[in-house]
Amino acid sequence: MQKKLFLVREFTLEKGFLRIQFRNLTSSEEFNIPYEEIDFSKTVWQKETDNVMLIVTLVFGVFFLINIFNPDNYPDGSGLIGVSIFLFIVTCLSGLVTYIKSKNVLLIPTHNNGYLEFIKNKPNKDEFEAFIKKLSDEITLFLKSKYAKIDLEMPVEPQLMTLGWLREKDIISEEEFENLKHNLVNKKKGGASIGFSK
């Protein structure tokens, strides 16, 4: 489970798919993404901060500190508390907006041109890294067991395309691809001839 302020994301590994649940203050959503659609070979780390809001936060923070440490600007004391409270509130709100808009995420592409977005190191670094590794291992194991097989009843070309797809997704190594391709082509050549015998 990943939490950031009012956003909660839950990712559950199921047999053959990843279940995703999103919740925020106003809505919730649940959907499943089959392992075939997740492409670990092209992951992207993205870190963003809204620089304008960061500058606004810093400026109001500096004004707040100047105001607090220079009470001589208000000789009779009137206005010091009101201005200080106003600057403190604006600094806190702009800091909150900066935090909400900031991103430090791992993006994993899917085949429908979308991305799975994981908040980096949430709930903590060890759990985050363990989950991402487990997800990668589950996908690899599932796709290998389902697609890295030779079927002599099927045509060679579609099977070679499937093996090439597995290689492109880094599910099987180049060596595994060559071995499977060699076995497929040789077993097809050694199979029974087609046609009638006399």
N, CA and C atoms as an extended XYZ file, in Angstrom:
594
Properties=species:S:1:pos:R:3:atomname:S:1:resname:S:1:resid:I:1 pbc="F F F"
N         0.847       -1.172        0.000 N   MET     1
C         0.000        0.000        0.000 CA  MET     1
C         0.897        1.242        0.000 C   MET     1
N         0.574        2.165       -0.879 N   GLN     2
C         1.313        3.418       -0.968 CA  GLN     2
C         0.364        4.567       -0.646 C   GLN     2
N         0.840        5.493        0.197 N   LYS     3
C         0.027        6.641        0.584 CA  LYS     3
C         0.818        7.911        0.358 C   LYS     3
N         0.130        8.917       -0.177 N   LYS     4
C         0.682       10.262       -0.278 CA  LYS     4
C        -0.455       11.228       -0.033 C   LYS     4
N        -0.452       11.821        1.132 N   LEU     5
C        -1.478       12.736        1.586 CA  LEU     5
C        -2.844       12.065        1.514 C   LEU     5
N        -3.717       12.447        0.569 N   PHE     6
C        -5.063       11.894        0.500 CA  PHE     6
C        -5.183       10.771       -0.531 C   PHE     6
N        -4.083       10.411       -1.179 N   LEU     7
C        -4.092        9.373       -2.204 CA  LEU     7
C        -3.600        8.061       -1.605 C   LEU     7
N        -4.351        6.981       -1.859 N   VAL     8
C        -3.950        5.642       -1.423 CA  VAL     8
C        -3.953        4.739       -2.646 C   VAL     8
N        -2.854        4.000       -2.828 N   ARG     9
C        -2.739        3.038       -3.933 CA  ARG     9
C        -2.403        1.676       -3.345 C   ARG     9
N        -3.145        0.678       -3.789 N   GLU    10
C        -2.867       -0.690       -3.371 CA  GLU    10
C        -2.624       -1.530       -4.613 C   GLU    10
N        -1.531       -2.295       -4.585 N   PHE    11
C        -1.173       -3.185       -5.681 CA  PHE    11
C        -1.140       -4.605       -5.131 C   PHE    11
N        -1.877       -5.519       -5.780 N   THR    12
C        -1.939       -6.898       -5.329 CA  THR    12
C        -1.570       -7.815       -6.484 C   THR    12
N        -0.604       -8.705       -6.239 N   LEU    13
C        -0.202       -9.674       -7.259 CA  LEU    13
C        -1.187      -10.837       -7.245 C   LEU    13
N        -1.787      -11.080       -8.386 N   GLU    14
C        -2.712      -12.199       -8.546 CA  GLU    14
C        -2.137      -13.141       -9.596 C   GLU    14
N        -2.764      -14.273       -9.793 N   LYS    15
C        -2.284      -15.217      -10.806 CA  LYS    15
C        -2.628      -14.689      -12.194 C   LYS    15
N        -1.621      -14.182      -12.886 N   GLY    16
C        -1.809      -13.716      -14.250 CA  GLY    16
C        -2.102      -12.233      -14.405 C   GLY    16
N        -2.305      -11.508      -13.308 N   PHE    17
C        -2.596      -10.073      -13.435 CA  PHE    17
C        -2.243       -9.322      -12.155 C   PHE    17
N        -2.145       -8.008      -12.303 N   LEU    18
C        -1.887       -7.116      -11.180 CA  LEU    18
C        -3.180       -6.366      -10.884 C   LEU    18
N        -3.660       -6.472       -9.631 N   ARG    19
C        -4.867       -5.744       -9.229 CA  ARG    19
C        -4.432       -4.405       -8.631 C   ARG    19
N        -5.068       -3.328       -9.109 N   ILE    20
C        -4.724       -1.985       -8.666 CA  ILE    20
C        -5.972       -1.309       -8.120 C   ILE    20
N        -5.820       -0.703       -6.937 N   GLN    21
C        -6.919        0.040       -6.322 CA  GLN    21
C        -6.400        1.438       -5.983 C   GLN    21
N        -7.128        2.449       -6.455 N   PHE    22
C        -6.816        3.850       -6.158 CA  PHE    22
C        -7.947        4.426       -5.321 C   PHE    22
N        -7.593        5.207       -4.311 N   ARG    23
C        -8.603        5.923       -3.521 CA  ARG    23
C        -8.063        7.306       -3.204 C   ARG    23
N        -8.957        8.302       -3.309 N   ASN    24
C        -8.631        9.648       -2.819 CA  ASN    24
C        -9.872       10.174       -2.111 C   ASN    24
N        -9.909       11.455       -1.835 N   LEU    25
C       -11.041       11.999       -1.075 CA  LEU    25
C       -12.369       11.882       -1.788 C   LEU    25
N       -12.360       11.927       -3.109 N   THR    26
C       -13.628       12.007       -3.843 CA  THR    26
C       -13.998       10.752       -4.619 C   THR    26
N       -13.056        9.834       -4.843 N   SER    27
C       -13.391        8.679       -5.675 CA  SER    27
C       -12.489        7.490       -5.362 C   SER    27
N       -12.881        6.365       -5.918 N   SER    28
C       -12.052        5.165       -5.841 CA  SER    28
C       -12.192        4.400       -7.144 C   SER    28
N       -11.170        3.645       -7.460 N   GLU    29
C       -11.156        2.916       -8.728 CA  GLU    29
C       -10.393        1.621       -8.522 C   GLU    29
N       -10.855        0.554       -9.167 N   GLU    30
C       -10.167       -0.735       -9.102 CA  GLU    30
C       -10.149       -1.342      -10.498 C   GLU    30
N        -8.990       -1.845      -10.892 N   PHE    31
C        -8.885       -2.516      -12.181 CA  PHE    31
C        -7.734       -3.505      -12.157 C   PHE    31
N        -7.724       -4.383      -13.164 N   ASN    32
C        -6.704       -5.420      -13.292 CA  ASN    32
C        -5.924       -5.206      -14.580 C   ASN    32
N        -4.624       -5.420      -14.506 N   ILE    33
C        -3.780       -5.338      -15.700 CA  ILE    33
C        -3.097       -6.691      -15.875 C   ILE    33
N        -3.359       -7.381      -16.990 N   PRO    34
C        -2.700       -8.676      -17.230 CA  PRO    34
C        -1.176       -8.506      -17.310 C   PRO    34
N        -0.467       -9.510      -16.850 N   TYR    35
C         0.993       -9.454      -16.868 CA  TYR    35
C         1.548       -9.258      -18.281 C   TYR    35
N         0.827       -9.748      -19.285 N   GLU    36
C         1.293       -9.591      -20.674 CA  GLU    36
C         1.407       -8.119      -21.076 C   GLU    36
N         0.623       -7.246      -20.446 N   GLU    37
C         0.609       -5.831      -20.827 CA  GLU    37
C         1.674       -4.996      -20.121 C   GLU    37
N         2.346       -5.554      -19.129 N   ILE    38
C         3.328       -4.797      -18.349 CA  ILE    38
C         4.710       -5.030      -18.932 C   ILE    38
N         5.428       -3.945      -19.233 N   ASP    39
C         6.730       -4.042      -19.905 CA  ASP    39
C         7.854       -3.513      -19.011 C   ASP    39
N         8.484       -4.410      -18.272 N   PHE    40
C         9.559       -4.024      -17.362 CA  PHE    40
C        10.837       -3.623      -18.090 C   PHE    40
N        10.924       -3.897      -19.378 N   SER    41
C        12.169       -3.598      -20.105 CA  SER    41
C        12.355       -2.099      -20.352 C   SER    41
N        11.339       -1.287      -20.102 N   LYS    42
C        11.420        0.148      -20.408 CA  LYS    42
C        10.971        1.014      -19.230 C   LYS    42
N        11.405        0.676      -18.026 N   THR    43
C        10.993        1.450      -16.855 CA  THR    43
C        11.662        2.825      -16.854 C   THR    43
N        10.979        3.787      -16.255 N   VAL    44
C        11.459        5.172      -16.217 CA  VAL    44
C        11.321        5.697      -14.785 C   VAL    44
N        12.399        6.302      -14.280 N   TRP    45
C        12.327        7.013      -12.993 CA  TRP    45
C        12.032        8.467      -13.293 C   TRP    45
N        11.046        9.032      -12.640 N   GLN    46
C        10.669       10.417      -12.891 CA  GLN    46
C        10.627       11.177      -11.568 C   GLN    46
N        11.319       12.313      -11.556 N   LYS    47
C        11.319       13.169      -10.372 CA  LYS    47
C        10.984       14.574      -10.837 C   LYS    47
N         9.919       15.142      -10.280 N   GLU    48
C         9.461       16.481      -10.663 CA  GLU    48
C         9.116       17.293       -9.430 C   GLU    48
N         9.416       18.575       -9.497 N   THR    49
C         8.979       19.521       -8.472 CA  THR    49
C         8.462       20.754       -9.190 C   THR    49
N         7.367       21.307       -8.706 N   ASP    50
C         6.837       22.540       -9.278 CA  ASP    50
C         7.721       23.693       -8.792 C   ASP    50
N         8.621       24.138       -9.667 N   ASN    51
C         9.601       25.155       -9.286 CA  ASN    51
C         8.966       26.492       -8.907 C   ASN    51
N         7.887       26.856       -9.569 N   VAL    52
C         7.215       28.123       -9.258 CA  VAL    52
C         6.686       28.090       -7.825 C   VAL    52
N         6.021       26.995       -7.471 N   MET    53
C         5.486       26.888       -6.110 CA  MET    53
C         6.607       26.792       -5.080 C   MET    53
N         7.706       26.164       -5.442 N   LEU    54
C         8.845       26.085       -4.529 CA  LEU    54
C         9.415       27.476       -4.256 C   LEU    54
N         9.519       28.285       -5.306 N   ILE    55
C        10.025       29.660       -5.156 CA  ILE    55
C         9.058       30.486       -4.310 C   ILE    55
N         7.753       30.351       -4.570 N   VAL    56
C         6.747       31.076       -3.779 CA  VAL    56
C         6.866       30.692       -2.307 C   VAL    56
N         7.017       29.413       -2.029 N   THR    57
C         7.163       28.949       -0.646 CA  THR    57
C         8.396       29.566        0.006 C   THR    57
N         9.514       29.535       -0.718 N   LEU    58
C        10.747       30.090       -0.163 CA  LEU    58
C        10.638       31.597        0.085 C   LEU    58
N        10.040       32.328       -0.855 N   VAL    59
C         9.901       33.785       -0.705 CA  VAL    59
C         9.046       34.121        0.508 C   VAL    59
N         7.880       33.479        0.628 N   PHE    60
C         7.022       33.756        1.783 CA  PHE    60
C         7.682       33.287        3.086 C   PHE    60
N         8.430       32.191        3.027 N   GLY    61
C         9.151       31.727        4.208 CA  GLY    61
C        10.199       32.733        4.656 C   GLY    61
N        10.940       33.304        3.700 N   VAL    62
C        11.945       34.321        4.029 CA  VAL    62
C        11.271       35.565        4.610 C   VAL    62
N        10.173       36.020        3.985 N   PHE    63
C         9.447       37.177        4.518 CA  PHE    63
C         8.944       36.909        5.940 C   PHE    63
N         8.471       35.676        6.178 N   PHE    64
C         8.005       35.311        7.511 CA  PHE    64
C         9.148       35.420        8.529 C   PHE    64
N        10.306       34.861        8.183 N   LEU    65
C        11.451       34.904        9.096 CA  LEU    65
C        11.943       36.338        9.325 C   LEU    65
N        11.980       37.121        8.248 N   ILE    66
C        12.394       38.526        8.395 CA  ILE    66
C        11.438       39.251        9.336 C   ILE    66
N        10.162       38.990        9.162 N   ASN    67
C         9.137       39.626        9.989 CA  ASN    67
C         9.278       39.234       11.464 C   ASN    67
N         9.537       37.963       11.712 N   ILE    68
C         9.654       37.471       13.087 CA  ILE    68
C        10.912       38.032       13.772 C   ILE    68
N        12.025       38.044       13.038 N   PHE    69
C        13.299       38.447       13.659 CA  PHE    69
C        13.570       39.956       13.608 C   PHE    69
N        12.671       40.715       13.025 N   ASN    70
C        12.796       42.176       13.005 CA  ASN    70
C        11.521       42.828       13.542 C   ASN    70
N        11.242       42.678       14.827 N   PRO    71
C        10.030       43.292       15.385 CA  PRO    71
C        10.127       44.816       15.406 C   PRO    71
N        11.328       45.350       15.144 N   ASP    72
C        11.486       46.810       15.118 CA  ASP    72
C        10.701       47.444       13.973 C   ASP    72
N        10.317       46.640       12.973 N   ASN    73
C         9.514       47.156       11.855 CA  ASN    73
C         8.124       47.593       12.322 C   ASN    73
N         7.727       47.131       13.498 N   TYR    74
C         6.422       47.465       14.050 CA  TYR    74
C         6.663       48.083       15.446 C   TYR    74
N         6.988       49.404       15.496 N   PRO    75
C         7.378       50.022       16.772 CA  PRO    75
C         6.310       49.938       17.859 C   PRO    75
N         5.068       50.071       17.504 N   ASP    76
C         4.043       50.012       18.543 CA  ASP    76
C         3.484       48.588       18.703 C   ASP    76
N         4.038       47.596       17.939 N   GLY    77
C         3.616       46.202       18.060 CA  GLY    77
C         2.364       45.857       17.290 C   GLY    77
N         1.693       46.874       16.740 N   SER    78
C         0.459       46.588       16.014 CA  SER    78
C         0.790       45.998       14.643 C   SER    78
N         0.114       44.963       14.278 N   GLY    79
C         0.268       44.353       12.961 CA  GLY    79
C         1.283       43.227       12.911 C   GLY    79
N         2.199       43.170       13.869 N   LEU    80
C         3.232       42.135       13.836 CA  LEU    80
C         2.616       40.746       13.878 C   LEU    80
N         1.695       40.519       14.776 N   ILE    81
C         1.089       39.193       14.916 CA  ILE    81
C         0.241       38.852       13.691 C   ILE    81
N        -0.563       39.786       13.210 N   GLY    82
C        -1.420       39.532       12.042 CA  GLY    82
C        -0.611       39.228       10.797 C   GLY    82
N         0.423       40.035       10.548 N   VAL    83
C         1.266       39.816        9.369 CA  VAL    83
C         2.020       38.496        9.500 C   VAL    83
N         2.520       38.197       10.696 N   SER    84
C         3.259       36.946       10.920 CA  SER    84
C         2.365       35.735       10.693 C   SER    84
N         1.148       35.788       11.200 N   ILE    85
C         0.208       34.677       11.005 CA  ILE    85
C        -0.126       34.513        9.527 C   ILE    85
N        -0.379       35.621        8.842 N   PHE    86
C        -0.682       35.565        7.413 CA  PHE    86
C         0.481       34.936        6.641 C   PHE    86
N         1.712       35.409        6.875 N   LEU    87
C         2.876       34.871        6.159 CA  LEU    87
C         3.099       33.395        6.493 C   LEU    87
N         2.874       33.014        7.741 N   PHE    88
C         3.031       31.617        8.144 CA  PHE    88
C         2.026       30.726        7.411 C   PHE    88
N         0.773       31.166        7.360 N   ILE    89
C        -0.272       30.375        6.690 CA  ILE    89
C         0.014       30.251        5.196 C   ILE    89
N         0.388       31.358        4.546 N   VAL    90
C         0.690       31.315        3.105 CA  VAL    90
C         1.895       30.414        2.841 C   VAL    90
N         2.914       30.491        3.704 N   THR    91
C         4.088       29.631        3.544 CA  THR    91
C         3.700       28.160        3.672 C   THR    91
N         2.904       27.826        4.674 N   CYS    92
C         2.474       26.438        4.872 CA  CYS    92
C         1.629       25.930        3.706 C   CYS    92
N         0.687       26.750        3.239 N   LEU    93
C        -0.180       26.326        2.124 CA  LEU    93
C         0.619       26.130        0.838 C   LEU    93
N         1.515       27.064        0.539 N   SER    94
C         2.305       26.908       -0.688 CA  SER    94
C         3.254       25.722       -0.569 C   SER    94
N         3.776       25.461        0.645 N   GLY    95
C         4.605       24.276        0.860 CA  GLY    95
C         3.811       22.995        0.657 C   GLY    95
N         2.564       22.977        1.135 N   LEU    96
C         1.695       21.822        0.962 CA  LEU    96
C         1.393       21.577       -0.519 C   LEU    96
N         1.084       22.635       -1.255 N   VAL    97
C         0.817       22.513       -2.694 CA  VAL    97
C         2.069       22.007       -3.419 C   VAL    97
N         3.234       22.508       -3.038 N   THR    98
C         4.491       22.047       -3.645 CA  THR    98
C         4.678       20.558       -3.396 C   THR    98
N         4.412       20.116       -2.178 N   TYR    99
C         4.544       18.691       -1.842 CA  TYR    99
C         3.567       17.840       -2.641 C   TYR    99
N         2.316       18.278       -2.725 N   ILE   100
C         1.295       17.514       -3.445 CA  ILE   100
C         1.660       17.382       -4.924 C   ILE   100
N         2.167       18.458       -5.518 N   LYS   101
C         2.465       18.451       -6.948 CA  LYS   101
C         3.808       17.802       -7.279 C   LYS   101
N         4.643       17.552       -6.270 N   SER   102
C         5.942       16.932       -6.543 CA  SER   102
C         5.763       15.446       -6.832 C   SER   102
N         6.674       14.906       -7.643 N   LYS   103
C         6.620       13.496       -8.010 CA  LYS   103
C         8.006       12.894       -7.894 C   LYS   103
N         8.056       11.706       -7.366 N   ASN   104
C         9.258       10.892       -7.383 CA  ASN   104
C         8.752        9.473       -7.570 C   ASN   104
N         8.629        9.058       -8.834 N   VAL   105
C         7.920        7.828       -9.151 CA  VAL   105
C         8.702        6.936      -10.103 C   VAL   105
N         8.334        5.669      -10.067 N   LEU   106
C         8.792        4.695      -11.050 CA  LEU   106
C         7.633        4.469      -12.010 C   LEU   106
N         7.875        4.682      -13.295 N   LEU   107
C         6.854        4.464      -14.316 CA  LEU   107
C         7.192        3.190      -15.089 C   LEU   107
N         6.230        2.288      -15.160 N   ILE   108
C         6.400        1.051      -15.921 CA  ILE   108
C         5.374        1.071      -17.040 C   ILE   108
N         5.840        1.073      -18.295 N   PRO   109
C         4.890        1.166      -19.412 CA  PRO   109
C         3.996       -0.066      -19.540 C   PRO   109
N         2.813        0.174      -20.086 N   THR   110
C         1.909       -0.910      -20.447 CA  THR   110
C         1.680       -0.843      -21.951 C   THR   110
N         1.161       -1.923      -22.526 N   HIS   111
C         1.023       -1.981      -23.983 CA  HIS   111
C        -0.077       -1.099      -24.551 C   HIS   111
N        -0.919       -0.536      -23.705 N   ASN   112
C        -1.962        0.367      -24.210 CA  ASN   112
C        -1.522        1.825      -24.067 C   ASN   112
N        -0.197        2.055      -24.098 N   ASN   113
C         0.415        3.387      -24.019 CA  ASN   113
C         0.161        4.089      -22.696 C   ASN   113
N        -0.133        3.333      -21.669 N   GLY   114
C        -0.276        3.895      -20.335 CA  GLY   114
C         0.952        3.572      -19.501 C   GLY   114
N         0.897        3.967      -18.244 N   TYR   115
C         1.984        3.691      -17.315 CA  TYR   115
C         1.420        3.244      -15.982 C   TYR   115
N         2.120        2.311      -15.355 N   LEU   116
C         1.874        2.024      -13.948 CA  LEU   116
C         2.771        2.973      -13.176 C   LEU   116
N         2.205        3.676      -12.216 N   GLU   117
C         2.969        4.667      -11.469 CA  GLU   117
C         3.102        4.216      -10.018 C   GLU   117
N         4.351        4.010       -9.595 N   PHE   118
C         4.645        3.614       -8.224 CA  PHE   118
C         5.394        4.749       -7.550 C   PHE   118
N         4.927        5.186       -6.392 N   ILE   119
C         5.598        6.242       -5.636 CA  ILE   119
C         6.867        5.640       -5.040 C   ILE   119
N         7.998        6.256       -5.357 N   LYS   120
C         9.287        5.709       -4.941 CA  LYS   120
C         9.396        5.672       -3.416 C   LYS   120
N         9.872        4.512       -2.940 N   ASN   121
C        10.175        4.288       -1.523 CA  ASN   121
C         8.981        4.431       -0.584 C   ASN   121
N         7.770        4.179       -1.090 N   LYS   122
C         6.582        4.171       -0.224 CA  LYS   122
C         6.106        2.734       -0.118 C   LYS   122
N         5.822        2.167        1.016 N   PRO   123
C         5.869        2.751        2.345 CA  PRO   123
C         7.291        2.968        2.865 C   PRO   123
N         8.262        2.164        2.428 N   ASN   124
C         9.670        2.428        2.739 CA  ASN   124
C        10.521        1.820        1.635 C   ASN   124
N        11.793        2.138        1.617 N   LYS   125
C        12.669        1.729        0.519 CA  LYS   125
C        12.743        0.208        0.370 C   LYS   125
N        12.919       -0.514        1.475 N   ASP   126
C        13.057       -1.968        1.400 CA  ASP   126
C        11.789       -2.642        0.880 C   ASP   126
N        10.631       -2.251        1.402 N   GLU   127
C         9.366       -2.829        0.938 CA  GLU   127
C         9.100       -2.482       -0.516 C   GLU   127
N         9.421       -1.250       -0.897 N   PHE   128
C         9.224       -0.819       -2.286 CA  PHE   128
C        10.066       -1.676       -3.228 C   PHE   128
N        11.363       -1.793       -2.937 N   GLU   129
C        12.263       -2.563       -3.804 CA  GLU   129
C        11.882       -4.038       -3.827 C   GLU   129
N        11.471       -4.588       -2.674 N   ALA   130
C        11.058       -5.989       -2.616 CA  ALA   130
C         9.805       -6.224       -3.464 C   ALA   130
N         8.838       -5.299       -3.406 N   PHE   131
C         7.619       -5.465       -4.197 CA  PHE   131
C         7.908       -5.376       -5.697 C   PHE   131
N         8.725       -4.402       -6.105 N   ILE   132
C         9.039       -4.251       -7.531 CA  ILE   132
C         9.773       -5.494       -8.042 C   ILE   132
N        10.700       -6.024       -7.250 N   LYS   133
C        11.411       -7.246       -7.646 CA  LYS   133
C        10.446       -8.418       -7.735 C   LYS   133
N         9.561       -8.544       -6.744 N   LYS   134
C         8.585       -9.637       -6.757 CA  LYS   134
C         7.653       -9.526       -7.960 C   LYS   134
N         7.207       -8.318       -8.280 N   LEU   135
C         6.361       -8.110       -9.460 CA  LEU   135
C         7.100       -8.523      -10.724 C   LEU   135
N         8.335       -8.099      -10.859 N   SER   136
C         9.141       -8.460      -12.033 CA  SER   136
C         9.321       -9.970      -12.127 C   SER   136
N         9.632      -10.607      -11.002 N   ASP   137
C         9.823      -12.064      -10.991 CA  ASP   137
C         8.530      -12.801      -11.325 C   ASP   137
N         7.400      -12.336      -10.775 N   GLU   138
C         6.100      -12.964      -11.057 CA  GLU   138
C         5.760      -12.873      -12.550 C   GLU   138
N         6.001      -11.694      -13.124 N   ILE   139
C         5.710      -11.511      -14.548 CA  ILE   139
C         6.595      -12.424      -15.382 C   ILE   139
N         7.880      -12.466      -15.061 N   THR   140
C         8.814      -13.318      -15.806 CA  THR   140
C         8.409      -14.778      -15.711 C   THR   140
N         8.141      -15.244      -14.509 N   LEU   141
C         7.755      -16.640      -14.302 CA  LEU   141
C         6.460      -16.973      -15.039 C   LEU   141
N         5.467      -16.092      -14.930 N   PHE   142
C         4.176      -16.332      -15.576 CA  PHE   142
C         4.325      -16.384      -17.097 C   PHE   142
N         5.012      -15.392      -17.671 N   LEU   143
C         5.150      -15.349      -19.127 CA  LEU   143
C         6.013      -16.495      -19.654 C   LEU   143
N         7.046      -16.871      -18.913 N   LYS   144
C         7.867      -18.016      -19.339 CA  LYS   144
C         7.051      -19.293      -19.336 C   LYS   144
N         6.295      -19.503      -18.259 N   SER   145
C         5.521      -20.745      -18.170 CA  SER   145
C         4.403      -20.797      -19.210 C   SER   145
N         3.894      -19.647      -19.595 N   LYS   146
C         2.778      -19.635      -20.543 CA  LYS   146
C         3.226      -19.619      -22.004 C   LYS   146
N         4.311      -18.883      -22.313 N   TYR   147
C         4.653      -18.660      -23.719 CA  TYR   147
C         5.984      -19.263      -24.171 C   TYR   147
N         6.878      -19.623      -23.268 N   ALA   148
C         8.191      -20.135      -23.682 CA  ALA   148
C         8.146      -21.654      -23.824 C   ALA   148
N         7.186      -22.122      -24.584 N   LYS   149
C         7.002      -23.549      -24.826 CA  LYS   149
C         6.942      -23.802      -26.331 C   LYS   149
N         7.353      -24.986      -26.695 N   ILE   150
C         7.290      -25.381      -28.105 CA  ILE   150
C         6.088      -26.303      -28.284 C   ILE   150
N         5.263      -25.990      -29.265 N   ASP   151
C         4.084      -26.796      -29.580 CA  ASP   151
C         4.199      -27.243      -31.023 C   ASP   151
N         4.425      -28.527      -31.230 N   LEU   152
C         4.619      -29.050      -32.587 CA  LEU   152
C         3.336      -29.032      -33.416 C   LEU   152
N         2.208      -28.846      -32.787 N   GLU   153
C         0.932      -28.796      -33.504 CA  GLU   153
C         0.677      -27.424      -34.131 C   GLU   153
N         1.403      -26.426      -33.666 N   MET   154
C         1.202      -25.059      -34.169 CA  MET   154
C         2.244      -24.716      -35.220 C   MET   154
N         1.947      -23.751      -36.102 N   PRO   155
C         2.928      -23.308      -37.094 CA  PRO   155
C         4.163      -22.676      -36.411 C   PRO   155
N         5.287      -22.734      -37.110 N   VAL   156
C         6.560      -22.257      -36.575 CA  VAL   156
C         6.581      -20.737      -36.434 C   VAL   156
N         6.094      -20.009      -37.441 N   GLU   157
C         6.221      -18.543      -37.468 CA  GLU   157
C         5.591      -17.843      -36.265 C   GLU   157
N         4.342      -18.164      -35.898 N   PRO   158
C         3.772      -17.496      -34.724 CA  PRO   158
C         4.548      -17.799      -33.438 C   PRO   158
N         5.062      -19.022      -33.338 N   GLN   159
C         5.838      -19.376      -32.153 CA  GLN   159
C         7.163      -18.603      -32.114 C   GLN   159
N         7.787      -18.433      -33.278 N   LEU   160
C         9.023      -17.646      -33.334 CA  LEU   160
C         8.737      -16.183      -32.976 C   LEU   160
N         7.602      -15.657      -33.425 N   MET   161
C         7.238      -14.282      -33.074 CA  MET   161
C         7.023      -14.150      -31.557 C   MET   161
N         6.383      -15.140      -30.961 N   THR   162
C         6.156      -15.114      -29.513 CA  THR   162
C         7.478      -15.179      -28.759 C   THR   162
N         8.384      -16.035      -29.210 N   LEU   163
C         9.698      -16.125      -28.566 CA  LEU   163
C        10.478      -14.816      -28.724 C   LEU   163
N        10.361      -14.188      -29.898 N   GLY   164
C        11.002      -12.878      -30.118 CA  GLY   164
C        10.425      -11.813      -29.192 C   GLY   164
N         9.113      -11.874      -28.990 N   TRP   165
C         8.441      -10.932      -28.076 CA  TRP   165
C         8.955      -11.118      -26.649 C   TRP   165
N         9.117      -12.379      -26.223 N   LEU   166
C         9.646      -12.658      -24.886 CA  LEU   166
C        11.081      -12.143      -24.739 C   LEU   166
N        11.858      -12.279      -25.803 N   ARG   167
C        13.245      -11.789      -25.769 CA  ARG   167
C        13.272      -10.261      -25.672 C   ARG   167
N        12.427       -9.588      -26.436 N   GLU   168
C        12.367       -8.118      -26.405 CA  GLU   168
C        11.961       -7.598      -25.024 C   GLU   168
N        11.118       -8.333      -24.318 N   LYS   169
C        10.667       -7.928      -22.986 CA  LYS   169
C        11.636       -8.375      -21.898 C   LYS   169
N        12.764       -8.954      -22.281 N   ASP   170
C        13.771       -9.467      -21.335 CA  ASP   170
C        13.224      -10.567      -20.438 C   ASP   170
N        12.245      -11.313      -20.942 N   ILE   171
C        11.706      -12.447      -20.191 CA  ILE   171
C        12.615      -13.656      -20.375 C   ILE   171
N        13.115      -13.827      -21.583 N   ILE   172
C        14.106      -14.874      -21.846 CA  ILE   172
C        15.363      -14.210      -22.389 C   ILE   172
N        16.487      -14.848      -22.135 N   SER   173
C        17.771      -14.311      -22.594 CA  SER   173
C        17.977      -14.644      -24.073 C   SER   173
N        18.984      -14.053      -24.645 N   GLU   174
C        19.327      -14.339      -26.040 CA  GLU   174
C        19.654      -15.825      -26.200 C   GLU   174
N        20.357      -16.388      -25.230 N   GLU   175
C        20.719      -17.808      -25.282 CA  GLU   175
C        19.483      -18.696      -25.206 C   GLU   175
N        18.558      -18.375      -24.301 N   GLU   176
C        17.319      -19.146      -24.200 CA  GLU   176
C        16.524      -19.052      -25.502 C   GLU   176
N        16.481      -17.845      -26.084 N   PHE   177
C        15.777      -17.655      -27.352 CA  PHE   177
C        16.375      -18.545      -28.436 C   PHE   177
N        17.692      -18.524      -28.557 N   GLU   178
C        18.365      -19.330      -29.599 CA  GLU   178
C        18.126      -20.823      -29.375 C   GLU   178
N        18.171      -21.286      -28.127 N   ASN   179
C        17.922      -22.706      -27.833 CA  ASN   179
C        16.493      -23.102      -28.185 C   ASN   179
N        15.524      -22.291      -27.780 N   LEU   180
C        14.128      -22.587      -28.101 CA  LEU   180
C        13.876      -22.542      -29.605 C   LEU   180
N        14.466      -21.567      -30.267 N   LYS   181
C        14.308      -21.449      -31.725 CA  LYS   181
C        14.919      -22.664      -32.416 C   LYS   181
N        16.104      -23.060      -31.990 N   HIS   182
C        16.783      -24.227      -32.561 CA  HIS   182
C        15.934      -25.482      -32.357 C   HIS   182
N        15.432      -25.688      -31.134 N   ASN   183
C        14.589      -26.854      -30.854 CA  ASN   183
C        13.313      -26.847      -31.691 C   ASN   183
N        12.697      -25.684      -31.816 N   LEU   184
C        11.459      -25.567      -32.582 CA  LEU   184
C        11.685      -25.899      -34.051 C   LEU   184
N        12.692      -25.303      -34.646 N   VAL   185
C        12.959      -25.520      -36.076 CA  VAL   185
C        13.379      -26.966      -36.330 C   VAL   185
N        14.235      -27.523      -35.482 N   ASN   186
C        14.711      -28.899      -35.684 CA  ASN   186
C        13.615      -29.925      -35.457 C   ASN   186
N        12.752      -29.724      -34.473 N   LYS   187
C        11.676      -30.681      -34.223 CA  LYS   187
C        10.636      -30.632      -35.335 C   LYS   187
N        10.422      -29.456      -35.899 N   LYS   188
C         9.480      -29.353      -37.021 CA  LYS   188
C        10.039      -30.062      -38.243 C   LYS   188
N        11.360      -29.930      -38.468 N   LYS   189
C        11.988      -30.602      -39.618 CA  LYS   189
C        11.952      -32.109      -39.445 C   LYS   189
N        12.119      -32.576      -38.228 N   GLY   190
C        12.157      -34.013      -37.951 CA  GLY   190
C        10.785      -34.625      -37.800 C   GLY   190
N         9.756      -33.834      -37.892 N   GLY   191
C         8.386      -34.341      -37.701 CA  GLY   191
C         7.928      -35.162      -38.900 C   GLY   191
N         6.761      -35.692      -38.791 N   ALA   192
C         6.196      -36.523      -39.850 CA  ALA   192
C         5.931      -35.688      -41.088 C   ALA   192
N         6.096      -36.299      -42.237 N   SER   193
C         5.835      -35.595      -43.491 CA  SER   193
C         4.329      -35.444      -43.690 C   SER   193
N         3.989      -34.436      -44.440 N   ILE   194
C         2.576      -34.168      -44.699 CA  ILE   194
C         2.203      -34.813      -46.017 C   ILE   194
N         1.026      -35.398      -46.076 N   GLY   195
C         0.548      -35.999      -47.332 CA  GLY   195
C         0.179      -37.465      -47.110 C   GLY   195
N        -0.043      -38.151      -48.231 N   PHE   196
C        -0.451      -39.549      -48.168 CA  PHE   196
C         0.733      -40.449      -48.501 C   PHE   196
N         0.785      -41.595      -47.875 N   SER   197
C         1.816      -42.592      -48.225 CA  SER   197
C         1.162      -43.716      -48.977 C   SER   197
N         1.941      -44.378      -49.808 N   LYS   198
C         1.404      -45.473      -50.627 CA  LYS   198
C         1.420      -46.767      -49.893 C   LYS   198
